[in-house]
Amino acid sequence: MRFAVPQLLWALLALPLLAAAMWGAAVARSRALARFGGGPALLGRHTRETSPHRRAVKALALLAAVGFGVVAAARPQWGAGTETVSRKGIDLVVLIDTSRSMAAEDVSPSRLARAVREASLLLDALGGDRVALVTFAGKPALACPLTLDHEAVKLFLEELDTEAVSVPGTALADALAEAAKALGPGPAPGTEAKARAIVVLSDGEDHEGGIDQATRALHQAGIVVYAVGCGTDGGAPIPEGDGAYKRDEAGKPVTTKLEEGPLRHLALETDGRYFRASTSEAEVEEIAQSLSSLDASGSTTVVKTRWVERYQIPLALALCALLVDVALADRRRGA
């Protein structure tokens, strides 16, 4: 079982507060009636027609309706559905820069957040292509191997964070080599070619060099690279948490700018394209269209698993609980 929007489940923590507020309102109402009726001793004469048990049931029903409503909004999913999709024969690696400079906020909400969103939108636009995820800073890491399960790749995307970098720096050439490794060896001579591509989302900073050699290797392997630059020409300081920013030896904030040169060169030399991340996110659709136009020889039909939406169950329970709250009167029977 999983939730498509698990963040909404935090709202369940408000249920005890709601219950406390309802209890406080009931106590305040009883005290007001006692003052109006001449004191606690005479309160029973004015409350004979109401049932405290029914009021308790109504309160519990309202709490249940809110709780189940929150669970439904979080979209619970379980069970494996299947979907037949056309496998175009394209293998793709999404390569995301997670270095500290990607925490800069010259694009909203941050460079890394923009890169993650664009990667997620790209996954939605793809068909039956296999996708892998590689992250890099001072050292690359294979976060998810090639898979048809794009939802699984999204789960890894959601966990990306610049604070989790084990080796600082930016080694773009090593990351490209790791991405090529994730794609596996090229087709054997005499066999049908299978299109292979890499989508790089980065601010273009590179501290290690070796881009030219890595680019030649990718071109010789027939791997097309699409590069997306995340950042602005003006740049921004690098956050370090608690409102502080990275500073140089002189105590001045370190500003990181978008370096388009390496990304443009990489895309140009591999017959790909370069884009700058934009608020319209139109570049995502252009990349998806370019990927679909790549050699799709060897197309096959495969069965892909899908999580089955089960929000209808808690939603129905929430409506039933709400009906109980509305339909149940708090007056005693026969009163």
URMOUR-V279770 format. One record per residue. N is the residue number from 1. RES is the residue in one letter. OMEGA is omega in whole degrees, -180 to 180 (* if undefined). Layout:
{{N/RES/OMEGA} {N/RES/OMEGA}}
This chain:
{{1/M/178} {2/R/177} {3/F/180} {4/A/179} {5/V/-174} {6/P/-179} {7/Q/-178} {8/L/-179} {9/L/176} {10/W/180} {11/A/178} {12/L/178} {13/L/179} {14/A/-179} {15/L/177} {16/P/178} {17/L/178} {18/L/178} {19/A/179} {20/A/179} {21/A/179} {22/M/178} {23/W/179} {24/G/179} {25/A/179} {26/A/178} {27/V/180} {28/A/179} {29/R/180} {30/S/179} {31/R/179} {32/A/178} {33/L/180} {34/A/178} {35/R/-179} {36/F/-174} {37/G/176} {38/G/177} {39/G/-178} {40/P/-177} {41/A/-179} {42/L/-177} {43/L/-178} {44/G/180} {45/R/-176} {46/H/-176} {47/T/180} {48/R/-175} {49/E/-179} {50/T/-179} {51/S/178} {52/P/179} {53/H/178} {54/R/177} {55/R/178} {56/A/179} {57/V/179} {58/K/180} {59/A/179} {60/L/179} {61/A/179} {62/L/178} {63/L/179} {64/A/179} {65/A/179} {66/V/-179} {67/G/179} {68/F/177} {69/G/178} {70/V/180} {71/V/179} {72/A/180} {73/A/178} {74/A/176} {75/R/175} {76/P/-179} {77/Q/171} {78/W/-175} {79/G/-177} {80/A/171} {81/G/180} {82/T/179} {83/E/178} {84/T/-178} {85/V/178} {86/S/179} {87/R/-175} {88/K/-179} {89/G/179} {90/I/173} {91/D/-173} {92/L/172} {93/V/173} {94/V/-175} {95/L/-173} {96/I/177} {97/D/178} {98/T/178} {99/S/-175} {100/R/-179} {101/S/179} {102/M/175} {103/A/180} {104/A/-172} {105/E/176} {106/D/165} {107/V/-173} {108/S/-6} {109/P/173} {110/S/179} {111/R/-178} {112/L/179} {113/A/178} {114/R/180} {115/A/180} {116/V/180} {117/R/-179} {118/E/177} {119/A/179} {120/S/178} {121/L/178} {122/L/178} {123/L/178} {124/D/-176} {125/A/-178} {126/L/178} {127/G/-177} {128/G/-179} {129/D/175} {130/R/-176} {131/V/173} {132/A/180} {133/L/177} {134/V/176} {135/T/179} {136/F/168} {137/A/174} {138/G/-180} {139/K/180} {140/P/178} {141/A/176} {142/L/-178} {143/A/-180} {144/C/179} {145/P/-180} {146/L/-179} {147/T/173} {148/L/-177} {149/D/-178} {150/H/178} {151/E/177} {152/A/178} {153/V/179} {154/K/179} {155/L/177} {156/F/178} {157/L/-177} {158/E/-177} {159/E/-176} {160/L/-177} {161/D/178} {162/T/-179} {163/E/-177} {164/A/-178} {165/V/-180} {166/S/179} {167/V/-179} {168/P/-179} {169/G/178} {170/T/-180} {171/A/-175} {172/L/-179} {173/A/178} {174/D/179} {175/A/179} {176/L/177} {177/A/178} {178/E/178} {179/A/177} {180/A/178} {181/K/179} {182/A/178} {183/L/179} {184/G/-180} {185/P/178} {186/G/-179} {187/P/178} {188/A/179} {189/P/179} {190/G/179} {191/T/-180} {192/E/179} {193/A/177} {194/K/-176} {195/A/179} {196/R/-176} {197/A/176} {198/I/173} {199/V/-178} {200/V/175} {201/L/-171} {202/S/173} {203/D/173} {204/G/179} {205/E/-180} {206/D/-176} {207/H/-173} {208/E/-178} {209/G/179} {210/G/-178} {211/I/-177} {212/D/-180} {213/Q/179} {214/A/180} {215/T/178} {216/R/180} {217/A/179} {218/L/180} {219/H/179} {220/Q/179} {221/A/-180} {222/G/-180} {223/I/-179} {224/V/-179} {225/V/172} {226/Y/-176} {227/A/178} {228/V/180} {229/G/-179} {230/C/-179} {231/G/-180} {232/T/178} {233/D/180} {234/G/178} {235/G/-178} {236/A/176} {237/P/-178} {238/I/180} {239/P/177} {240/E/178} {241/G/178} {242/D/177} {243/G/-180} {244/A/179} {245/Y/179} {246/K/-178} {247/R/178} {248/D/-177} {249/E/179} {250/A/179} {251/G/179} {252/K/179} {253/P/178} {254/V/-180} {255/T/178} {256/T/-179} {257/K/176} {258/L/177} {259/E/-176} {260/E/-175} {261/G/-179} {262/P/-178} {263/L/177} {264/R/-180} {265/H/-179} {266/L/-180} {267/A/-177} {268/L/-175} {269/E/179} {270/T/179} {271/D/177} {272/G/-179} {273/R/176} {274/Y/177} {275/F/170} {276/R/180} {277/A/-177} {278/S/179} {279/T/179} {280/S/180} {281/E/179} {282/A/-179} {283/E/179} {284/V/179} {285/E/179} {286/E/178} {287/I/-180} {288/A/179} {289/Q/179} {290/S/178} {291/L/-179} {292/S/-180} {293/S/178} {294/L/-179} {295/D/-178} {296/A/179} {297/S/-179} {298/G/-180} {299/S/180} {300/T/176} {301/T/-178} {302/V/176} {303/V/-176} {304/K/-180} {305/T/177} {306/R/173} {307/W/-179} {308/V/179} {309/E/180} {310/R/-179} {311/Y/-177} {312/Q/-177} {313/I/178} {314/P/178} {315/L/178} {316/A/178} {317/L/178} {318/A/179} {319/L/178} {320/C/179} {321/A/178} {322/L/177} {323/L/177} {324/V/-179} {325/D/-177} {326/V/-174} {327/A/-176} {328/L/177} {329/A/180} {330/D/177} {331/R/178} {332/R/178} {333/R/179} {334/G/-179} {335/A/*}}
